[in-house]
Amino acid sequence: MFEGIPLHWFLILGTIMFFVGIYGFLTRKNLITILMSIELILNSVNINFVAFNKFLYPDHLEGMFFTVFIIAVAAAETSIAIAIIINIYRRLVDIDVDKMNKMKY
């Protein structure tokens, strides 16, 4: 699967995805796009785990297990975050991050 692709291509792809996710997390005001940015960051980490596992220890599956664990945690995090976002939308009729200070009262 990875025989013809060098490791640094995976590292470049993971780095680009990570920094696009960081940029989206820091600059966006919509909660859904912030959640998508977090998922992009987690997926970039998954790419690095799988690539390093395949190139350094091709007979072991530790990188794959970490990746499956991260995917499971990300699925749980996404479901809880979407439930929170739906409740915020029902209360404020907007999911803009700047208006979240109204939930204090």
C-alpha positions as CSV (number, residue, x, y, z in Angstrom):
1,M,0.0,0.0,0.0
2,F,2.7,2.5,1.0
3,E,5.6,0.9,-0.9
4,G,6.0,3.5,-3.7
5,I,5.2,6.6,-1.6
6,P,8.1,8.1,0.5
7,L,7.5,8.9,4.2
8,H,8.1,12.6,3.8
9,W,5.0,12.9,1.5
10,F,2.8,11.7,4.4
11,L,4.6,14.0,6.8
12,I,4.0,17.0,4.5
13,L,0.3,16.0,4.1
14,G,-0.1,15.6,7.8
15,T,1.6,18.9,8.5
16,I,-0.5,20.8,6.0
17,M,-3.7,19.3,7.4
18,F,-2.6,20.1,10.9
19,F,-1.9,23.7,10.3
20,V,-5.1,24.2,8.2
21,G,-7.0,22.8,11.2
22,I,-5.2,25.1,13.6
23,Y,-5.9,28.1,11.3
24,G,-9.6,27.1,11.1
25,F,-9.8,26.6,14.8
26,L,-8.3,30.0,15.6
27,T,-10.0,32.1,12.9
28,R,-13.6,30.8,12.6
29,K,-16.5,31.9,14.7
30,N,-19.0,29.2,13.8
31,L,-19.0,26.2,16.2
32,I,-19.5,23.7,13.4
33,T,-16.4,24.9,11.5
34,I,-14.4,24.8,14.7
35,L,-15.5,21.2,15.2
36,M,-14.5,20.4,11.7
37,S,-11.1,22.0,12.3
38,I,-10.6,19.8,15.4
39,E,-11.5,16.7,13.3
40,L,-9.0,17.8,10.7
41,I,-6.3,18.1,13.3
42,L,-7.1,14.6,14.7
43,N,-7.0,13.1,11.2
44,S,-3.6,14.6,10.5
45,V,-2.3,12.9,13.6
46,N,-3.9,9.6,12.4
47,I,-2.0,9.9,9.1
48,N,1.3,10.4,11.0
49,F,0.6,7.4,13.2
50,V,-0.2,5.1,10.3
51,A,2.7,6.3,8.2
52,F,5.3,6.0,11.0
53,N,4.0,2.6,11.9
54,K,4.2,1.3,8.3
55,F,7.7,2.7,7.6
56,L,9.4,2.0,11.0
57,Y,7.6,-1.2,12.2
58,P,5.8,-2.8,9.2
59,D,5.1,-6.0,11.1
60,H,3.5,-4.3,14.2
61,L,0.1,-2.7,14.5
62,E,0.6,-0.2,17.3
63,G,0.1,2.8,15.1
64,M,-3.1,1.3,13.7
65,F,-4.4,0.7,17.3
66,F,-3.7,4.3,18.2
67,T,-5.5,5.4,15.1
68,V,-8.6,3.3,15.9
69,F,-8.6,4.7,19.4
70,I,-8.3,8.3,18.2
71,I,-11.2,7.7,15.7
72,A,-13.4,6.3,18.5
73,V,-12.6,9.2,20.8
74,A,-13.2,11.7,17.9
75,A,-16.6,10.1,17.2
76,A,-17.6,10.4,20.9
77,E,-16.3,14.0,21.0
78,T,-18.2,14.9,17.8
79,S,-21.5,13.4,19.0
80,I,-21.3,15.3,22.4
81,A,-20.2,18.5,20.6
82,I,-23.1,18.3,18.2
83,A,-25.6,17.8,21.0
84,I,-24.2,20.8,22.8
85,I,-24.3,22.9,19.6
86,I,-27.9,21.9,19.0
87,N,-28.8,23.0,22.5
88,I,-27.0,26.3,22.0
89,Y,-28.8,26.9,18.8
90,R,-32.2,26.2,20.4
91,R,-31.5,28.7,23.1
92,L,-29.8,31.5,21.1
93,V,-30.9,30.7,17.5
94,D,-27.3,31.3,16.5
95,I,-24.0,29.3,16.8
96,D,-21.6,32.2,16.7
97,V,-18.8,31.9,19.3
98,D,-18.9,35.6,20.2
99,K,-22.5,35.2,21.5
100,M,-21.7,32.4,23.8
101,N,-21.3,34.7,26.8
102,K,-25.1,34.9,27.0
103,M,-25.3,31.4,28.4
104,K,-23.8,32.5,31.7
105,Y,-27.1,33.9,32.8
